[in-house]
């Protein structure tokens, strides 16, 4: 059901409380939809072989508790939070899978690594595979299994008209749409439904949308501190409350146990442009007049160029997605008690065997990738 959101700027004792552009929601933000779908579709992980020779499989969906549009990114360790590492992942599903691989590699006693299937490897650069390897090694050596993940999703939602929503033929039997705003290039992706490509959103009800890739990444919290697009950060966080897994950004919310950060959500409004043509105007819950010249947030914002007076608003920005797992203390209501399953310095042989198996997998994966092409 459509939910109209029409807010004004509110100031209380000089504190900026809330500001939203005049716009509406039409179902779930399509960037969230894409992220959820990639987690649902994430292929299982390969684990070490059992005595029968069959591998133990890992399930990425065990790390599928998604907090879409919310940012738990924190590159620094401290308190309950320990950062394991970062790598560039192709989508939310691969990031959730990496978190599961970290935990399963630790709780399996370091008997062998849990790794990606070839279909995921083909979408990754060799440097990303090496960084993923280092994270698994650190997880096992330091007994720091992943409980939380953060993904800088590079997806940007744009309006598509694409010759009245006609699919445009691409390479190798693929299809694409065309952004209405040429600022975002000449190709954008829809989604396949029952084998047929369709735009995101609700056809005939709300905007018809497609996705382009961000080249600038995710502001954290401003464009000057951008996190590169596709960055997946794995963390261990033993805090028992969900709110303690997210940085507090608003001082007056520090005492609110239910506050877990401001959501980044796209909003839309149907307007007429200067020529009287009906168009969709985009807004976002993170956009603020404070980010614009003369404290004036433009309206409507039909095209990216409408925001050229807002140096701190990037129309090409990605969006943070945060996730937790079945074993995350804030989700399971149980402490993360895995010390008995960790290897210590007296078991270096087993750790070295783990590292050797992981090295072999990475080398084979890079070789396969080079042979098949990226």
C-alpha positions in Angstrom: 0.0 0.0 0.0 1.3 3.5 -0.9 2.3 5.5 2.2 2.6 9.2 1.6 5.4 11.0 3.4 5.2 14.8 3.5 7.4 16.3 6.2 8.9 19.7 6.9 12.2 20.6 8.6 11.8 20.5 12.4 14.3 22.2 14.8 14.2 21.6 18.5 16.7 23.6 20.6 18.8 23.9 17.5 18.9 20.1 16.8 18.0 18.9 13.4 15.4 16.2 14.0 14.1 15.2 10.6 13.8 16.3 7.0 12.2 14.5 4.1 11.5 15.8 0.6 7.9 15.7 -0.6 7.6 12.2 -1.9 6.1 8.8 -1.4 7.0 5.1 -1.0 5.7 2.6 -3.5 6.5 -0.7 -1.9 10.0 -1.7 -0.9 13.0 0.3 -2.0 14.1 -1.6 -5.1 17.8 -1.6 -3.9 16.6 -3.6 -0.9 14.7 -6.0 -3.2 17.9 -6.6 -5.2 19.9 -7.2 -2.1 17.4 -9.6 -0.6 17.2 -11.6 -3.9 21.0 -12.0 -4.1 21.0 -13.4 -0.5 18.1 -15.8 -1.3 19.9 -16.9 -4.5 23.4 -17.2 -3.0 24.8 -20.7 -3.8 26.0 -22.9 -0.9 29.5 -22.9 0.3 32.0 -25.8 -0.2 33.4 -27.1 3.1 36.0 -29.7 4.0 35.5 -33.3 3.0 34.1 -35.8 5.5 35.4 -39.3 6.1 33.2 -40.5 3.2 34.8 -38.0 0.8 31.7 -35.8 0.5 32.1 -32.1 1.4 30.2 -30.4 4.2 28.2 -27.6 2.7 27.6 -24.2 4.3 24.4 -22.1 4.0 24.8 -18.4 3.2 21.2 -17.7 4.2 22.1 -18.4 7.8 23.5 -14.8 7.6 20.4 -13.5 6.0 19.1 -11.2 8.8 19.1 -8.0 6.6 19.0 -4.5 7.8 18.5 -2.7 4.5 19.7 0.8 4.0 21.3 0.8 7.5 25.0 1.3 8.2 26.9 -0.7 10.8 30.2 0.1 9.0 33.0 0.7 11.4 36.5 0.0 10.2 38.0 0.3 13.7 37.9 -2.4 16.3 37.0 -1.7 19.9 34.7 -2.8 22.7 32.5 -5.6 21.5 33.4 -4.9 17.8 36.3 -6.6 16.1 36.9 -6.0 12.4 38.0 -9.2 10.6 38.7 -7.6 7.2 37.3 -6.4 3.9 37.0 -7.5 0.3 35.1 -6.5 -2.8 32.1 -8.7 -3.3 29.7 -8.9 -6.3 26.5 -8.6 -4.2 24.9 -8.8 -0.8 24.6 -12.6 -1.2 28.4 -13.1 -1.6 29.0 -10.8 1.5 26.5 -12.8 3.6 28.2 -16.0 2.3 31.6 -14.8 3.3 30.4 -14.1 6.9 29.0 -17.7 7.0 32.3 -19.1 5.7 34.2 -17.3 8.4 32.0 -18.7 11.2 31.8 -22.2 9.8 35.6 -22.3 9.2 36.2 -21.5 12.9 33.5 -23.7 14.4 34.5 -26.6 12.2 37.7 -26.6 14.3 39.9 -25.3 11.4 39.6 -28.7 9.7 39.3 -27.0 6.4 38.0 -23.8 4.8 34.5 -23.0 3.6 34.7 -21.4 0.2 32.7 -19.9 -2.7 31.4 -21.9 -5.6 32.8 -21.2 -9.1 29.8 -19.1 -10.1 30.7 -16.6 -7.4 34.4 -16.7 -8.1 33.9 -15.8 -11.7 32.4 -12.4 -10.6 35.4 -11.6 -8.3 38.8 -10.1 -9.0 41.9 -12.0 -7.9 42.6 -9.3 -5.3 39.2 -9.9 -3.7 39.9 -13.7 -3.5 43.2 -13.0 -1.8 41.5 -10.7 0.7 38.8 -13.2 1.3 41.5 -15.8 2.0 43.2 -13.5 4.5 39.9 -13.0 6.4 39.3 -16.7 6.8 42.9 -17.2 8.0 42.5 -14.4 10.6 39.1 -15.8 11.7 40.7 -19.2 12.5 44.0 -18.0 13.9 42.4 -15.4 16.2 39.2 -17.3 16.8 37.1 -14.3 15.5 34.1 -15.8 13.6 32.0 -13.4 11.7 28.7 -12.3 13.3 28.0 -9.1 11.3 28.5 -8.0 7.8 28.3 -4.7 6.0 28.0 -4.2 2.3 28.3 -1.1 0.2 25.8 -2.0 -2.4 26.7 -0.3 -5.7 23.1 -0.3 -6.9 21.5 3.1 -7.8 17.8 3.1 -8.7 16.8 5.2 -11.7 13.7 5.8 -13.7 13.4 3.9 -17.0 11.1 4.6 -20.0 13.1 2.5 -22.4 10.9 2.8 -25.4 7.7 2.3 -23.3 9.3 -0.4 -21.2 10.3 -2.5 -24.2 13.3 -4.7 -23.5 16.4 -3.7 -25.4 18.5 -6.7 -26.8 22.0 -7.0 -25.3 24.8 -9.5 -25.7 24.5 -13.3 -25.4 20.7 -13.3 -25.2 20.6 -10.7 -22.4 18.3 -7.7 -22.1 18.5 -4.3 -20.6 16.6 -1.0 -20.1 17.5 2.6 -20.8 17.7 5.2 -18.0 15.4 8.2 -18.5 18.3 10.5 -17.4 21.3 10.2 -19.6 23.5 11.2 -16.7 23.3 7.5 -15.7 24.4 6.2 -19.1 22.5 4.3 -21.7 22.0 0.9 -20.0 20.4 -0.3 -16.8 19.3 -3.7 -15.4 15.9 -4.9 -14.6 15.1 -8.2 -13.0 14.0 -11.5 -14.4 10.5 -12.7 -13.3 9.5 -16.2 -14.6 12.3 -16.0 -17.2 11.2 -12.5 -18.5 13.0 -9.2 -17.7 10.8 -6.6 -16.1 11.5 -3.3 -14.5 11.7 -3.0 -10.7 8.8 -1.3 -9.0 5.1 -1.7 -9.8 4.2 -1.3 -13.4 1.4 1.2 -13.7 1.6 2.0 -10.0 4.6 4.1 -9.0 7.8 4.5 -11.0 9.2 1.9 -13.3 12.8 1.6 -12.2 16.1 -0.1 -13.2 19.5 -0.3 -11.5 22.9 1.2 -12.5 26.2 0.6 -10.8 27.6 3.3 -8.5 31.2 4.4 -9.3 31.6 6.5 -6.2 30.6 4.1 -3.4 28.8 4.8 -0.1 29.2 8.1 1.8 30.3 7.4 5.4 29.0 9.8 6.4 29.9 12.3 3.7 31.2 11.8 0.1 34.7 12.7 1.3 34.8 9.4 3.3 33.3 7.2 0.6 33.6 3.4 1.1 34.4 1.9 -2.4 31.5 0.3 -4.2 31.1 -3.4 -3.5 33.1 -3.3 -0.2 32.1 -6.2 2.1 33.3 -5.8 5.7 33.1 -8.7 8.1 33.0 -8.2 11.9 32.7 -10.0 15.2 30.4 -8.3 17.6 29.4 -10.0 20.8 26.9 -7.3 22.0 23.6 -8.9 23.0 21.5 -5.9 21.8 20.8 -5.1 18.2 21.3 -1.4 18.8 24.8 -2.0 20.0 25.7 -3.3 16.6 25.1 0.1 14.9 27.0 3.4 15.5 24.8 6.1 17.2 24.7 9.0 14.8 22.2 11.2 16.5 23.1 12.4 20.1 19.6 12.5 21.4 19.0 8.9 20.4 21.8 7.5 22.5 19.4 6.6 25.3 16.9 5.0 23.0 17.6 1.2 23.0 15.5 0.7 19.8 17.4 3.1 17.7 19.6 1.4 15.1 20.5 4.2 12.7 18.8 6.3 10.1 17.6 4.4 7.1 18.7 5.3 3.5 15.6 5.0 1.5 14.6 6.3 -1.9 11.3 8.2 -2.2 9.3 9.3 -5.3 6.9 11.9 -6.4 4.9 12.3 -9.6 5.4 15.9 -10.9 5.4 18.0 -14.1 8.7 19.3 -15.5 9.2 22.7 -17.0 7.7 21.6 -20.3 4.6 20.2 -18.6 5.6 16.6 -19.1 4.8 14.2 -16.3 8.0 12.9 -14.6 9.1 11.1 -11.5 11.0 13.2 -8.9 13.5 11.3 -6.7 14.1 12.0 -3.1 16.0 10.2 -0.3 15.6 10.1 3.5 19.3 11.0 3.8 19.2 14.2 1.7 19.2 17.4 3.7 19.1 21.1 2.9 22.2 21.4 5.0 24.0 19.7 2.1 23.0 22.3 -0.4 23.9 25.9 -1.3 21.9 28.4 0.7 20.4 25.5 2.7 18.0 25.0 -0.2 17.2 21.3 -1.1 15.9 21.4 -4.7 12.4 20.2 -5.5 11.5 18.5 -7.8 14.7 16.5 -8.5 13.9 14.8 -11.8 17.4 14.7 -13.1 20.8 14.3 -11.4 21.8 17.8 -12.5 19.0 19.2 -10.4 21.3 18.4 -7.4 24.4 20.2 -8.8 24.0 22.9 -6.0 24.2 20.2 -3.3 27.9 19.3 -3.0 27.3 16.8 -0.2 24.6 14.8 -2.1 25.9 12.3 -4.6 23.2 11.1 -7.1 25.5 8.2 -8.0 26.0 7.0 -4.4 25.5 3.4 -3.4 23.7 2.3 -0.2 24.9 0.4 2.9 23.3 -2.9 3.7 23.9 -4.6 7.1 23.4 -8.1 8.1 23.6 -10.6 11.0 23.5 -14.4 11.3 21.7 -17.1 13.2 24.5 -17.2 15.7 24.9 -13.4 16.2 24.2 -12.9 20.0 21.8 -10.1 19.2 19.7 -12.5 17.0 20.0 -15.7 18.9 19.7 -14.3 22.5 22.7 -16.5 23.4 26.4 -15.6 23.9 28.9 -16.5 21.2 30.6 -19.4 23.0 33.0 -21.0 20.6 36.3 -21.0 22.4 36.2 -24.8 22.8 36.2 -25.1 19.0 39.1 -22.8 18.3 42.7 -23.9 17.7 45.6 -22.6 19.7 49.4 -22.3 19.2 49.7 -26.0 20.2 47.8 -27.0 17.2 49.8 -25.0 14.6 49.9 -28.1 12.4 46.2 -28.1 11.9 46.1 -24.3 11.3 48.9 -24.7 8.7 46.9 -27.4 7.0 43.9 -25.1 6.9 46.0 -22.4 5.3 47.5 -24.8 2.8 44.1 -26.0 1.7 42.9 -22.4 1.4 46.0 -21.4 -0.7 45.3 -24.3 -3.0 41.7 -23.2 -3.5 42.6 -19.6 -4.2 45.3 -20.6 -6.7 42.9 -23.0 -8.5 40.1 -20.4 -8.5 42.3 -17.7 -10.0 43.6 -20.1 -12.7 40.0 -21.2 -13.6 38.9 -17.5 -13.7 41.8 -16.6 -16.0 41.0 -19.6 -18.3 37.3 -18.8 -18.5 37.6 -15.0 -18.5 36.2 -12.6 -16.0 
